[in-house]
């Protein structure tokens, strides 16, 4: 097993030893940092039979990348090698065992959300207790709520709890729209698919703190029936480009979807001809960035604003931001840890993966005058959970901007037209033979693969395609876009076949419409 952006994740059966060892590692990390460390038990958008565990560093950030390899090594040694591996970690990191293991903030998703989570959470607590950690279980939380509570706790607010989260963001939302709310009734409702996950109950509580006369949120897939992430949720809607099962949509009504642990958000609607319209992470990032830029200009504040994208960002979103909005763009490999790190290099950084996972960061070292001269901008940034992508906060931010600009979802999706695109994956014998560079936009090895992709791309107007090995399974992920959906689908198919032939494909070859094949 390998620790990645999502921590450890897979079928929950037989995973207790991994969770136990991560409890021990969290206790050691706490001794080293002399601060509380968080442990989150969640498989995010995975099916109900899966589960996962990831560690959270003191300021609510993801575990330092240098410790990912330590986590991987600790999880993979045999039981008789465990003590020696722990000693190696302690010695290599110079961990003072005499230090107190601070409060280990921990959460589990249990009951109807994850049947396996209670026992796996117990394993984490047992592992932490083995190193004498003082543990506190905050119970059922979304992933972003745990990040928020941890950052506040280590910042000196030792009494922070879930209610603190609701009051903070509800107050910020109401403050931003204060004048609007005085003169206008509540806007039309937004229907939120919560993927039958933890976000349903938490979003209901947040909406109650704001007030139904201010924002009208209709919760769908609240966990009372249906399985977690099954035919619903942000990942399903994004990949399938269709509504969650059973949701009857109306043209130009606002719909949104969370994933199971509520750190991803995407919007969608229907046009007047009932065509499905997706407003994914690219559209959210563009909405946030243009709103921030406009308020910076109004306040005559000179701050460096940047948007961080991955290769999955739609080509027309990049063109819109650079050529029409004159906003600086940076590109990183796939993974929130890379995007977040790059965002921190800007005075204000906006990042969203296309899957809807993202947030806004701003430099706390800027002077008070620079940070707060624009009251509206300051209030907007107060809505954002800077520690991590937070579906509930991002939902409030979208709704606040739309209300402030008097925009419907129609005006939002028309800011630019996305190029049609398609994602696919190819089963290979060993994904490690595929090496990429240029933020995963180019294949380095096998050397024949990138020229083959380039030749295919040239055949399609507005064509673009890249491939990257999966971080968790022996598949290669393929992305393609072109001027029409038919061409995007065809390009994805042709690139998939190139990957199969050159990259060691296994099983059946990718099928092509009309047996059209450009690569032998």
Secondary structure by P-SEA (a helix, b strand, c coil): ccccccccccccccaaaaaaaaaaaaaaaaaaacbbbbbbbccccccccccbbbbbccccccccccaaaaaaaaacccccaaaaaaaaaaaaaccccccccccccccccccccccaaaaaaaaaaaaaaaacccccccccccaaaaaaaaaaaaaccccccaaaaaaaaaaaaaaaaaaaaaccccccbbbbbccccaaaaaaaaaaaaaccccbbbbbccccccccccccccaaaaaaacccccccccccccbbbbbcccccbbbbcccccccccccccaaaaaaaaaaaaaaaaaaaccbbbbbbbbcccccaaaaaaaccccbbbbbbbcccaaaaaaaaaaccbbbbbccccccccccccccccccccccaaaaaaaaacccccccaaaaaaaaaaaaaaacccaaaaaacccccccccccccccccccccccccccccccccccaaaaaaaaaacccccbbbbbbccccbbbbbbbcccaaaaaaaaaaaaaaaaaccccccccccccccccccc
